């Protein structure tokens, strides 16, 4: 860096620092204060949403936000960064995307709904208020957010340059470099089917932003101190961007969603992995959901001649079961286990 550049850099920094002393009119909708979670949502309509947000033609179901308020990251979010719950910004992103319909399951919101129902039950509400039972919508999915924080100090670069240049200008540059921060955040989202407990999707997102953490080290406390609030705001913006990145990636994956399944067994039937060399529960007769007579009818329909279905596992039925299992790539047992019954049901 040339000597001519240094006075110019100092002048620019001074202008920025002194800007904190300037009295300006109130600005509504200031771009400097916005995050990527911006604008509004009303029903299926979105206004002024970020152009980077993925969108869906129609909702995939209802979703509720599930925050673990006992987690370490949540404590940092609330106490260190003084930021509101992540559910607040995720609600906006989700509704603007039109990929899910958000339903209330937060503690405060549930208390408010319960209060209205209590008033209805007390007889104090006017007629026609319609706050009876059977009004609430089920939450098909639960979405859980998680944050990993990281703040990397990039001040070493400025300090090295200051040492090379030397003198007062070198000291100023070192102080400037020392105030540079790279804000980084990594966020994760998981989507769970509330009926089955099956995880439907998971995604990770990240964001980073470099800024000047303050100019007080160069010009004294006055101008630089005014930027203290910006440090927290910058971290909040990075966290919001990380969640949008995670949400966008989840939406992209869900567009080509294909349900996972255990072939011939269904989910929760014991799986294919036996324990200690034993047979998995899903491969035992106790778990069969199809009667022998029904199985014989299915086998006859598929061309495996077992004779007249009578519900008895005779030699012809056992042979037909073994042939069917071998063709389906199932354990060849000759028994009507869950895996075989599941394959016959398809």
DODRENKOL-572163 format. One record per residue: x, y, z of N, C-alpha, C, CB in turn. Coordinates in pm, whole numbers, plus 50000, padded with zeros to 5 digits. Glycine has a CB too. Example, Ala and Ser with C-alpha at 12.3 -4.5 7.8 and 13.67 -1.06 7.14 Angstrom:
<atoms>
513194943150780512304955050780513204967050780511314955350905 512854977550708513674989450714512905000350787514084994050572 
</atoms>
This chain:
<atoms>
500864988150000500005000050000500895012450000499035000050124 500635021949909501455034049896501155043850006501245040549760 502055053350024501875063650127500735072850093503145071750146 500455074549965499355083249924498015077149961499415085949774 497985063949965496715057149993496305058550139496795042449955 497295059050228496995059150371496195071350416498255058450449 496585083750376495775095150417494335094150366496395108150366 494165088850245492825087350189492015077450272492895082750044 492655066350312491975056450394491565062450528492855044350415 492465070050587492145076250716490995086150703493375083350773 490965093550591489885103250569488545096250558490155111450444 488525085150483487275077650468486795072450602487465065950370 487725067150681487345062050812486815073050902488525055150878 487415084750894486975096050976485565100250939487935107750960 485275100350809483925104050764482895094350819483855104450609 483225081350812482295071350863482105072751012482785057250829 483205075051084483105076351229482285088451270484485077251290 482495099651200481775111851233480305111051196482405123651165 479975101551108478575100251068477695096551185478425089950958 478295090551288477525087051405477055099251481478325078251496 477675110751460477285122951530476195130551455478485131851550 475925126751331474985134251249473555130851287475225131551101 472705141051298471295138951327470545137951195470735150451414 469835126751176469105124551052467645122251083469695112750972 466805123650981465395120850996465155105851005464605126950880 464045102151065463695088051076463475081950938462425086251163 464055070150915463915063350787463165050150811465305060750720 461985049350753461245036750760461615028050641459705039250765 461755014950664462135005950556463585007550515461255008250437 464455011150610465865013150579466515000150534466605018850699 467195000150423467864988250372468994983850463468394990750233 469614993450534470724990050622470284981450740471395002650673 469014982450777468524975250893467914961750858467494983550965 467784958650731467094946450689468004934250691466514948250550 467384922650713468064909750694467484903450568467874900350820 467904891050539467334884250422465894880050450468174871950384 465514879450578464104876750613463394890250619463974868950751 462874894550507462314907850497460954907350432463244917150418 460224918450437458914918950374457834913250463458934911450242 456804907450403455654902650478455034890650408454604913750497 454144883950480453384872650426451974873250482454064859050459 451004870350398449604869850440448924858650362448874883750418 448604847850431448074836350360449104831150261446764839850288 448674828850138449604824350035450274835649960448884815649938 450074847950006450644859549938451874864550013449614870749925 452914868049940454134873549998454394887349940455354864249973 454874896550025455184910049981456624913450016454224920350044 457374918049916458754922649934459664911949992458774934850024 459414899449956460264888450004461614888749932459564874649981 462614883049994463934882349933463884874249804464954876350030 464564878949702464614871749576465404858749585465214880449470 466134856749696466924844649713466124833149776468144847549797 464894835949819464094825849888463444816249789463034832549975 463624803049812462974792949730461474792949758463584779049756 460674789949655459224790249670458594777549612458624802649600 457384774449660456634762749614455314767249552456394752949731 454844759649454453574762549390452414760849487453374753649269 452524750849577451464748349674452104742349799450364738949616 451464743949916452034738750041452114723550042451224743550159 453114718450113453324704050128452644698650252454804700950133 452084707350335451424703150459451564714150562452004689950511 451134711350684451264720850794452544717950872450034720250887 453124728350932454374726851006454334735551131455594730450918 454944730751237455114738651359456604739451390454324732451478 457024750351453458424752451488458694747051627458794767451480 459754739251639460114732951766461504737551806460044717351757 461594746551904462884751751949463274745452082462844767051962 464504740752090465024735452215465634746952295466084724252189 464844752852384465274764552457466304761352565464094771352520 466564748652590467584744652687468944742552621467164731952759 469004743452489470264741152417471234752652440470004739252266 472524749652430473544759852450473454771152350474904753752444 473174767652223473124778052119471984787752145472964771751980 470884782652204469744791352229470074801352340468494783052267 470844796852438471284805852546472164816952491472034797952654 473074813352400473954823452339473114833252258475024816752250 472174827952182471314836352099470584846752184470294827752022 470064842252297469244851052382470084860252468468324842652471 471134855052533471874862652633473034870752574472404853452737 473774864752479474954871552426474604880852311475984861452381 473794875752217473474883852100472174891552113473394874951979 471414888952222470164896152248469214895352129470454910752281 469154883552068468314881751950467034874451988469074874051840 465954876651915464694869751943464764855151901463524876651872 463764847051936463774832951897463864831151746462524825951949 464544820551705464684817851562463334814951498465624806151539 462364810151577461054807051521460414819151457460134801551630 460704831051509460094843251454460484845351308460494855351537 461774844251277462204846551139461864834651050463714849351133 461884822351106461544810751025460084810750985461874797951101 459224815651072457804816851038457624825250912457014822951154 458334836350906458214845250790458734838450665458974858350815 459924832450673460514825850556459614814750505461894820250591 459074806650597458264795150557456974799650489457934786550679 456304809750547455034814050488455254821050354454284823450583 456314829050344456604835550216456914825250108457774845250231 457544814150145457924804050046456714796249996458944794450105 455624796050073454394788750039454634773650033453854793549905 455694768850100455974754550100455254747250212457454752150110 454924754450319454194748750431453224759250485455164743850542 452184754450553451284763150628451714762450774449764758950609 452054773750833452574774050970451414773451069453424786750994 451514764651169450524763951276451204767151408449844749851280 450474773051499451004777551627451104765951726450134788651685 452314764251780452514754451886453434760051995453084741451829 453804772751986454634778852088453884780352219455154792352041 454624781052329453994781552461453094793652475455064781752570 453584805552436452784817652451451544817252363453624830052419 451704812752239450574812152148449524802152193451034808652010 449964790752245449024780652293448254785652415449754767652326 448944793352501448254799152617447184809052574449264806052711 447514816952470446534826652421445304819652364447164835652314 445494808952289444354801652233443544794852343444834791152132 444254789552443443554783152554442734793352632444554776052647 443264805552645442534816152716441214819352647443384828852725 441234819952513440004822752439438974811552456440314824852290 439454799252459438544788052478437964787952620439254774852449 438754792252715438234793152851437154803952860439374796152950 437374815052793436364825652791435084820652725436894838252718 435254812852618434074807452550433324798152645434484799952422 434074789752718433444780452810432764787252927434464770852860 433244799352962432644806553075431314813053038433594817053126 431024813552909429784819752865429864834852847428704816652960 431084840752858431244855252848431334860152704432484859552923 431674851452609431794855752470430434857752406432614845752390 430364866952313429114869352242428734857352156429224881952155 427484856252124427004845152043427624844951904425504845752032 427844833051853428434831551720429944832551716427864841851630 430594832951833432064834051834432734821351781432564837051976 432054809951794432534797451734433924793751782432524798651584 434124793651913435394789551971435254776152043435914800252068 434564766851981434374753852042435464744052006433044748252003 435234731552039436204721052008436174717951858435894708352090 437234711351814437314707151674437704718051577436014701551633 438314729051627438694740051540440174739851501438374753151608 441014734251585442464734951562442894725751449443224731551690 443904730251375444474722651263445674714751313444874732151146 445794702351270446904693751311448204698551248446634679151272 449294696451318450624699451265451194686751201451574704751377 451284686651070451794674751000453274672451030451584676150849 454034683351034455484682251051455954691651162456204685450919 457074688151223457754696751319459124700351265457864689951457 459444713451262460744717951213461574723151330460584728951104 462774717451346463644721051457464884728251406464044708651538 465174740451456466374747751416467514745551515466064762651405 468724746951466469914746351551470984755451490470444731651566 471744762151576472764771551530474114767551586472414786051571 475154769051502476544767851546477204781351523477314756251470 477744787051629478334800451618479834799751593478054808551745 480344809751520481784811051501482094825451463482294801351392 482984831751537483464845251505484964844551482483124855351618 485404847251360486834846951329487384861051322487094839551197 488474863451396489094876651399490114877651286489774879251536 489874887151195490794889051082491794900151109490014892250955 491944904151237492794915551270494264913151248492584919351410 494694900651241496114897951224496684903951097496354883251225 495864904750991496354910250865496704924950882495304908550754 495774932250944496034946550963497234948851052494824953351022 497384940651157498514942351246499824940151174498404932951364 499874930251085501104927551010501454939050919500974914650930 500454944550850500704955850762501174967950841499434959450683 500584970150959500994981351041502454980251082500134982451164 502894967851113504274965851152505234968451038504464951951204 504834965450916505704967750802505854982550770505184960450680 504744990150784504785004250747505425012450857503375009450718 505085009750981505675016751094505115030651112507155017551076 505465036851225505045050551251503585051551286505325059151132 503085064051293501695066551330500725060551233501445081151340 501035061351102500125055951002500035040751014500565059850861 501175034451044501165020051062500325016051181502585014851078 500385024051289499585021051407498105022051376499945030551521 497745032551297496335034351260495845022751176496145047551184 496665018251082496265007150997496144994351078497255005250883 497044992551175496974980651259495684980551340498184979751352 495314992351390494074993351467492874990551379493935007151532 492924995451255491834993151162491694978251131492045001151033 492844971951103492814957651074492354949651194494184952851031 492744954051314492354946951434490864947551460493084952451550 490184957251399488744958351422487934951051317488344972851425 488614944751221487894937051120487444923751178488764934950996 486194920151154485654907551201484964900451085484684909651318 485114887351080484344879250986483304871651067485264869450904 482064875651051480984869051122480564856651043479774878651144 480514845351110480124833051045479054825951128481344823851024 478144819651060477124811751129476764799651045475864820151158 476584788551112476124776351046474834772051114477214764951052 473814769151034472494765551088472054752051032471454776351055 471294744851112470744732051068469244731851093471434720251141 468534725351002467084723451015466764708550999466314732050910 465874703551082465374689951065463854690351058465854680751182 463294682050973461844681350953461374667350987461464685150807 460474666351085460004653351135458504652151112460334651651285 458084640451064456664637451048456074634851186456444625250953 455114643151228454594642251365453754629851389453764654451395 453214623651286452394611751305453244599251329451494609751184 454304598051253455114585951262456404587951341455444581051124 456834600651357458114603251420459294601451327458274594251538 459034599351198460094597151099460674610551055459564589350977 462004611451051462654623450999462484623650847464164623851038 461854634050798461584635250656462744641850582460294643250632 463334652050644464414659250577465314665850680463844669750480 466554668550639467514675950721468394683950627468374666250811 468804695750671469634704150585470534713050669468764712750492 471644717450607472604726450671472774738650585473974719450694 472894750250648473144762650575474184770850645471854770650558 474834779750572475874787950632475904801650566477244781250620 476524811050635476674824550581477844831150653475374833050599 478454840750588479544848350650479504862650600480924841950619 480034871650681480064885850646481224892450717478724892850684 482034899850642483134907250700482714921750720484394906450611 483054927350835482714941350862483784947350952481304942650927 483704960450974484554967351068483814967751201484934981551018 484404961751302483704960551430483584973751503484404950551517 484284983851460484214996951526485455004951495484044995251677 485385018051499486505026651465487085033451588486075036951363 486615029751707487095036251828488585034551848486365031051947 489155023451801490575021151819491425031051743490925007351775 490855037351639491635046751559491365061151600491325044951410 490095064551613489715078551629489195081851769488665082051528 489275072551865488765075651997487355070452014488815090552022 486795072852132485535066752168484315072352100485345067652311 484305085252062483075091652015482445084951896483355105651983 483095085551779482505080351658482455065251656483265085151540 483515058751704483565044351698482555037851789484925039451733 482275043651904481355037751998479945036651943481335045552124 479595045551850478245045351795477985033051712478005057651711 479045025851673478865013951590478735001251671480025012651494 478725002351803478674990351886477444981951859478724994052030 476274988351843475054980851816475104973651684473884990051818 475884978751589475954972451457476594958651465476744981251361 477484956651562478124943551574477074932751599479164943651688 476174935251693475124925551722474184923851604474344929651846 473854935251540472964934651424473594926451312472634948751374 474894928251292475584920651187475514905751215477044925151177 475684901751340475614887551373474224882251345475994885151520 473204890251380471844886051353471574884251205470874895951410 472134892851124471934891750979472584879050925472514904050908 473754875750978474444863750931473664851250972475884863150986 473144851051094472354839551140471124837851053471954841251288 470444848851023469254848250938469594842650800468614862150925 470704847250744471124842450611471454827650615472324850450561 472064823050724472394808850736471124800350739473234806350863 470094805250809468834797850814468144797850678467904803850920 468214809050605467624809150472468344799150382467674823250411 469654798550394470424789050313470004774750346471944790850337 469864771650475469434758150515468024755250467469514756550667 467134764950479465754762850438465654761050287464874774650482 466394769150211466384767850065466844754050022467284778550002 467904749050086468404735850049467404724950084469734733150118 466684726650195465664716750231464544716750129465104719750371 464104728650086463024729649987463444723049856462624744349963 464674725449813465164719449689465144704149699466594724349657 465554698749815465544684149833464124678749837466284680249962 463204686149900461824681449912461084681349778461074690050011 461524689549684460874689649553460964676049485461484700349463 462034668649514462214655349456462094644649564463594654249387 461214647249662461104638349778460644624349738460134644249880 461284614649796460894600749779460954594249916461804593249676 459814589049962459754583350097460694571450109458324579050131 461394570650223462224559050251461334547550298463304562350357 461744535550266460974523950309461854511850321459834521250213 461494502850411462194490150426461444480050341462294485550577 462064475050235461384466950136460724454750198462354462650028 459424453650172458684441950216458384441450364459434429950179 458784451650441458614451150585457864463250638459964449950652 457994474550573457404486550627458254492150739456004483850675 457974504650777458764511050882458284506651020458674526350870 459224504651109458894500851245458564486351263457764508851292 458824478051163458524463851174459684455751226458104458451041 460734462351269461884455251322463114456751236461554440851336 462944460751110464094463051024464734450250975465104471151095 465804451950897466484440450838467694435950920466924443650698 468044443751022469264440651098468914432551221470004453551137 469334419951222469104411551339470044415351452469284396751302 469694411551573470494414651691471144401951743469634421151802 472464402451762473224391051812472984378451729472854388451957 472874380251598472704368851510471294363651500473574357851554 470364369651575468984365151570468254371051450468254368951698 467054365951425466244370751315465544383651357465224360051270 465524393551269464844406151300463364403551325465024416251185 462754411051420461334408951452460424409451331460884419051551 460774417551232459924419051115459904406551028460374430851033 460834397151056460904385150973460324372851045462344382350933 459604375251154459004364251228457524363551201459264365851378 456924351851221455514349951191454624358251281455154335451203 455134361351403454314368751498453944382451446455044370051631 454784387651355454504401051306453674401351179455784408151281 453234389551128452504389151002451144395551017452364374850953 450774403850917449494410850922448514404850822449694425750895 448884393950754448054387750651447764373350691448744388450511 446514369150675446174355350708446724345850603444644353650721 446844333250639447374323250546446424321650427447574309650617 445114322350453444164321050344444344332550244442734320850398 444524344550296444744356150207446024354450128444794369250289 447054349450193448334347350124448184336950013449424342750224 447424326550040447204316349938446454321949818446444304449996 445484330649845444754336949736445674345749652443584345249791 446554353249720447494361749647448474353449565448274370749744 448964342649624449914334049552449274327949428450434322949645 448034323349441447324318049324447184328549217445954312849364 446874341049259446714351849162448004355349090446184363949230 449144352749157450454355649097451004343849018451434359549206 450254332849010450694321448930451354310449010451624326048827 451414311849142451984301249226450814292349271452794307249349 450694280649215449524272149238449614265249373449384261649126 448774269549465448754263349597447474255149616448864274049706 446624254549512445364247449525444294256449587445544234849608 443284249949645442184257549705442644263749836440964248349728 442514277249851442914283749976442114278250094442724299149966 442844272750192442164266950307442764271750440442234251850300 443754280550433444354285750555445364276650618443304288750653 445674265350555446624255850609447924256450528446034241450607 449054256850599450354257750531450844243850494451394264850621 450204238150389450614225050342451854225850256449494218550265 452314214350206453544213950126453484223050003453814199750081 452334223449933452234231649813452334246549850450904228849739 451734250049963451794264150007453224267850048450824266550126 453894258850120455274261550163456174263250041455794250150253 455994254349940456814255349819456544268449747456554243449725 455264272149738454914284749672455524296749744453394286349663 455484296249876456084307149955457584308049932455794305250104 458244296449930459704296249908460044301649769460254281949925 459274297449667459534302349532459314317449524458624295149430 458254322049587457954336549586459054344249659456574339249653 459484339449774460524346249851461834346949772460744339249986 462164336149705463404336049628463344346149514463664321949573 462204346949447462064356449337462104370949386460754353849263 461604373449507461564386949562462864390849634460414388149657 463794381549643465044384649712464884384949863465584397749665 463914377649916463654377150060464284364550119462134377550089 464474364350252464954351950314464014340350283465084353750467 464564329550231463744318250189463474309350309464444310150075 462304311050367461944303650488460744294550467461654313250600 459904297450367458674289850348457604293650447458964275150358 457854304150526456874308650624456274321950579457524310050762 455084324650626454414337250596454864347650699452854335550596 456094352750685456594362950778456144376750731458154362250790 456514386950808456084400550778456604405250645456524409850885 457874401750615458474406050489457704400250370459964401750482 457374387350380456654380850271455244386350258456614365750293 454574388250371453224393750369453224407750308452644394150511 454264415650343454344429050286454544428750135455474436750350 455374419450087455604418249943454354413449873456764408749915 453594404349935452344399549875451264410349873451834387449950 451384419949963450374430649972450544441149865450424437150108 451724441849805451964452349706451284449249574453464454149684 
</atoms>
